[in-house]
Amino acid sequence: MLQTNDTWIAAPLRELLAAGRETGAFAIDNIADAANALLGAVLLGVLSRSMSGADATDPAFQQQLTEQVVRGVLAR
């Protein structure tokens, strides 16, 4: 399962992050660590929602989670 995750999810995310770093869109020092942090944030968000009985497939939740993970928690 971990290999499948790496092949279909983590590797493409690392490629996206690398491309974004090259263009200056992303401020990333270590691509692998950044990908793992993003994936961990999404995983915990989805698991927590599922454990509470809420619908993790709700499009509004998915959009909100995506925006939160990408934006972080800092006020800009």
HUFENZI-V338224 format. One record per residue. RES is the residue in one small letter. OMEGA is omega as a letter, one per 20 degrees, with the letter a starting at -180 (999 if undefined). NEAR is the number of other C-alpha atoms within 12 Angstrom. Layout:
res=RES omega=OMEGA near=NEAR
res=RES omega=OMEGA near=NEAR
This chain:
res=m omega=r near=8
res=l omega=r near=10
res=q omega=r near=10
res=t omega=r near=11
res=n omega=a near=14
res=d omega=a near=18
res=t omega=a near=14
res=w omega=a near=14
res=i omega=a near=20
res=a omega=a near=25
res=a omega=r near=22
res=p omega=r near=19
res=l omega=r near=24
res=r omega=r near=27
res=e omega=r near=20
res=l omega=r near=21
res=l omega=r near=28
res=a omega=r near=24
res=a omega=r near=17
res=g omega=r near=17
res=r omega=r near=18
res=e omega=a near=15
res=t omega=a near=12
res=g omega=r near=12
res=a omega=a near=13
res=f omega=r near=20
res=a omega=a near=16
res=i omega=r near=22
res=d omega=a near=15
res=n omega=a near=15
res=i omega=a near=25
res=a omega=r near=21
res=d omega=r near=17
res=a omega=r near=26
res=a omega=r near=28
res=n omega=r near=21
res=a omega=r near=21
res=l omega=r near=28
res=l omega=r near=26
res=g omega=r near=17
res=a omega=r near=21
res=v omega=a near=27
res=l omega=a near=19
res=l omega=r near=17
res=g omega=a near=26
res=v omega=r near=25
res=l omega=r near=17
res=s omega=r near=17
res=r omega=r near=19
res=s omega=a near=16
res=m omega=r near=12
res=s omega=a near=11
res=g omega=r near=11
res=a omega=a near=14
res=d omega=r near=17
res=a omega=r near=23
res=t omega=r near=17
res=d omega=a near=14
res=p omega=r near=11
res=a omega=r near=12
res=f omega=a near=19
res=q omega=r near=19
res=q omega=r near=18
res=q omega=r near=19
res=l omega=r near=27
res=t omega=a near=20
res=e omega=a near=16
res=q omega=a near=18
res=v omega=a near=23
res=v omega=a near=22
res=r omega=a near=15
res=g omega=a near=16
res=v omega=a near=10
res=l omega=r near=8
res=a omega=a near=6
res=r omega=999 near=5
